[in-house]
Amino acid sequence: MRSIRAAALAAVATLSLLASGCGSTDDPAPTGSGGTTADQGPKVVASTSWVGAFAKAAGVTDVTVIAPANVQHPPDYDPKPSDLAAVANADYILFAEFDGFAPRLKDAAGGGGQLVPVQLENTPGAIRSEVTRLAGLFGTSTAADTWLTTFDAEYGKLSDQVKAALPDPAPVAVSQLFVGYWGEFAGLTIAGTYGPQPVTPGQLADLTTKKPTLVLANAHLPGANPDISGATRVDIVNYPGEDLDLLGVFRTNTERLAAALAP
């Protein structure tokens, strides 16, 4: 009788964790379409809000995120046992290979849910490829196609908005390695990149000789972005807020880039 009672209590605790999820209201991107519904489709556990946003774009409505959305650098998050409890009841466990706690997710899965690595890059080609792949896995292709149609239209509109703000001549830009592709979104040619390792004095000198007037900095690695005299810094985000709205990332970066390019 005690073992039955203990098992029941454990099940209640696990359901409570799944209902509460993980995350924070302190989001790096504006709030988008809101939360998720836990009644339909597969149960997905995502390592971070970026991974979770890809799952949501693919049509999944039940997504639990391990690393809270307000963590500065989510791959470095140290999950608590209560965080990992959600993995036990997941149909799919999604993660990026560069997530430092990915091995712990794999251990927590214990051969239960299917482990799915996700290739993260906020470019139209990568987003379309991964969202389509995930939707095929989840059986949510119709929802994914609808989202991708909206994304294509919104991406074009936001990209045009930034490009319209470009002065003539366009600024010389340098970028942190992991956000360099935002240059194409903004219509910028990236003259040089830095990272992922800390910038050395020699590398800083080399970047300075390019005389940049704009630095695309990685907002999730604040200590890794150099200060270059005469250059305006734009903190670029890749991770969405707890609403898992991937388009919110593009809106935030559009606002920041347009503001930096304004006279």
ABEGO torsion letter per residue (X at the ends): XAAAAAAAAAAAAAAAAAAAEBEBABBABBBBAEBBBAABEBBBBBABAAAAAAAAAAGBABBBBABBAABABAAABBBBAAAAAAAAABABBBBBAABAAAAAAAAAAGGBBBBBBBBBBBBAAAAAAAAAAAAAAAGAAAAAAAAAAAAAAAAAAAAAAAAAABBOBBBBBBBBAAAAAAAAAAGBBBABBBOABBBBAAAAAAAAAAGBABBBBBAABAAABBBBBGBBBBBBBABBBAAGBAAAAAAAAAAAAAAAABX
